[in-house]
Structures are given as structure tokens and as C-alpha cells.
Amino acid sequence: MKIPRFTLEHWMRRYEAAPPRHSLAGSAGPCWTVGEVLALGGVDPDEVMTTPILYAPFEGSTELRTEVANYVGVQPEDVLITTGASEAIAILIASHAEANGNVVVPSPGYPSFAGLTQVFGMEPREYRLRREDGFAIDPDRVLSNVDPGTRAVIVNSPHNPTGSLASREALLALAAALNDRGVTLIVDRVFHSPGDDAEPWGLDELPGAIPIGDMSKALSLPGLRVGWIADRDVARRGPYLDLRGYFTLSNAPLAERLATIALQHRGRVLARRDSVARTNLSALALVIDRHPAVDWVRPRGGATSFPWLTSGRDARPFCERLAEAGVLTVPGDCLGYPDHFRVGFADNEPAAFADAMEVLAEALSREDDQAAA
Ligand SMILES: Cc1ncc(COP(=O)(O)O)c(C=O)c1O
């Protein structure tokens, strides 16, 4: 089998040895240290030193599953802890895999959705989020891809890379139609922050939907490698544990402990992220709106924006020049849209982000001049 290339990670790797001064290539929130997370919970570091370095329980520690359940609004037994949402996606796609099956995924979209569908022998069918529609989800466009071979539909809201949100009407209509047809709806909510009003629906209004989440994005702790599946359907849950056994077996107990502390104090973790994201997004809007060489749909949530060069040119050379000038972004070809580029706005402290905005503005001024010449 030919493994689809994970172009986004290859681009990031290229700059790992000598990183540009600022990285706006990521999509997590502002960085926390181990000491800061322990301080959040008033936990004595000596206590953490006694954590046994064993396998954590297969499905995650009871304490962590309980915190995730409180956060998501399900019961602890509904929660399976995974190695990041990455493993959650892999488990869900593998458990739905069938010969001649297909999975309907967003385009643009996080590469694992389509990539893993192919890896597990199925056809990824893309539904377009069009910039002329503000990257909104159109349920009819999604459903036009669904046929008797469709095993699952994936929605990601807030959305990577565009920062768009699924509307209440769209998601409820989609969930009802898929439920009628017996097709699983997977909702990737890794960027959801309860304070930002990004989800004008309740999980109970989405019959049969499976929410997945993680500690990496809204909760800003990507290095913990903790994610989850929250499935209330007991029959469907059966194979998840077996797949976890094959993929990663368990998480690290220390990571689970830190995730538990962070979730217990999630109000402060999320508030810090939301504040950084809001401030930086305003700064980014000032730059984007001033330069005719570039246009965008302003994100309404999440951590990334997906502007495009109005010339329609491939943005990779621009991204390479920008990286040389000290700011790393992501060329849109990594996500199938070469005239776009992705700019993350939630993980740099505002002072550093402002510095990066000066470099971006200068690079865009050169693009403006070229377009005018
Ligand atoms: C939409 C989406 N889902 C899932 C993931 C996987 O994240 P992780 O494995 O760190 O939880 C990412 C990572 O960027 C993402 O953007």
C-alpha cells in the first residue's frame, strides 16, 4: 500500500534543526511547563516524583476519565483515553473500516482524516468548505457524498485550518440525516473552548455522534499526548479497546496525572488561551486587512487562519521567504490549497506575536508591490 504523504509534518521537520525566530505554524495554545501545571493544582513536585513508571490503565486512569467526562458532559465509562486525538481518529476509522467503504471528510481539513481513511483501505470523500461561503458547512454538500458504502462522516469545528464554526442548523440537520441512514458522525472538537460560544448545540442534540477531543489544542498541552473518544454507544465501543491494544497500549502515567490536574483547573488554562488567541487574532486582522496581496475569512474560533494570495499564485515561495525572514507559517499546498497559507494565532504570547506581525507585514508589502508592478 502507498502511504499518503503527511506533507504538513514534512514542512515542519524541514525547520526543526534551525527554527525561524517565530513559529506561527502550530495550532496549540500558549506553552505551559510541568512546574506551572503542578502549581495550578497546588501539587507538591515531590508528590509527582513518586508516580510509578508503569503502564497506565488500558482505557486511562479513573481520575482522568472522570475529569474528561465532566468536561465533555458524558459518563466516565463512555470515555476512552487515547494517545492524542491522533489515536482517537485512527481507532474510530479503523473500527469503521470495511471493504469498499468510504469516509466523508472536510476539505480543506486535518490530513489524518483522509490519510488514515486510505491507510485503512477505504475511500476518503471530500466535502468542500468554500471560501466564498465563509468556509461554512453545507449539510447538503456533505450528504451528497453519502451512499450505502459510507461508514462515517467527520466534522471538525472549530475548524483547522480555517477557524470556521459549524452552525447549529447545519450540524443538527446533518446529525439527524446521518442518524436516519445509520451513518456515524464523528465530531472533532479539539479546538473547542467552552468560553468562546463556538458550539451553539448540545451533545444530546446530536443523536449517535461521537465527540473526540484532546489536551493539545484548546487545553494547550500538546506534549502530554493525551486525547479521548467519548462514545455513549456501548456496542460500538467494543473494538476500541482492542485497537488501542494494537496501536499504543496505554498512556504514560505522568502525562495522565498532569492532564488530570490541568482539567481540574481548566478554567484558568482555557482563559489564558482564549485571551492570547483573541489579542493575537486582532493583531493579525490589522495586518491582513491592510494588504491587497492577501485576503481571508476571519476565523470565528480555533487557533488557525487560512488566508490566500489574491494573485492566485502558489504561496510556498512566499512562505519560504517569510521563514527566512524569521516567521514560520504553513504553505497551503500541505493542505491541498496552494494559493493559501496557514497562520496560527493562539500559541505565541502577544508581544512575540506582535513582533512576528511586523515581519509578516513587511513580507506582504513586497507582495503588494509585486502585484501592483
Ligand atoms: C483537527 C485536529 N484533530 C486532531 C489533531 C491531532 O492532535 P493531537 O494528536 O495532538 O491530539 C489535530 C492536530 O493538529 C487537529 O488539528
The ligand as an SDF file (V2000), in Angstrom:
LIG
                    3D

 16 16  0  0  0  0  0  0  0  0999 V2000
   -8.4030   18.9230   13.8670 C   0  0  0  0  0  0  0  0  0  0  0  0
   -7.3330   18.1280   14.5350 C   0  0  0  0  0  0  0  0  0  0  0  0
   -7.6450   16.9390   15.0750 N   0  0  0  0  0  0  0  0  0  0  0  0
   -6.7180   16.1800   15.6780 C   0  0  0  0  0  0  0  0  0  0  0  0
   -5.3990   16.5980   15.7690 C   0  0  0  0  0  0  0  0  0  0  0  0
   -4.3960   15.7070   16.4550 C   0  0  0  0  0  0  0  0  0  0  0  0
   -3.9070   16.3030   17.6240 O   0  0  0  0  0  0  0  0  0  0  0  0
   -3.2930   15.5120   18.8390 P   0  0  0  0  0  0  0  0  0  0  0  0
   -2.8820   14.1690   18.3900 O   0  0  0  0  0  0  0  0  0  0  0  0
   -2.1630   16.3540   19.3350 O   0  0  0  0  0  0  0  0  0  0  0  0
   -4.3730   15.4330   19.8840 O   0  0  0  0  0  0  0  0  0  0  0  0
   -5.0300   17.8250   15.2120 C   0  0  0  0  0  0  0  0  0  0  0  0
   -3.6350   18.2900   15.2580 C   0  0  0  0  0  0  0  0  0  0  0  0
   -3.2700   19.3230   14.7410 O   0  0  0  0  0  0  0  0  0  0  0  0
   -6.0300   18.6160   14.5900 C   0  0  0  0  0  0  0  0  0  0  0  0
   -5.7410   19.8000   14.0530 O   0  0  0  0  0  0  0  0  0  0  0  0
  1  2  1  0
  2  3  1  0
  2 15  2  0
  3  4  2  0
  4  5  1  0
  5  6  1  0
  5 12  2  0
  6  7  1  0
  7  8  1  0
  8  9  2  0
  8 10  1  0
  8 11  1  0
 12 13  1  0
 12 15  1  0
 13 14  2  0
 15 16  1  0
M  END
$$$$
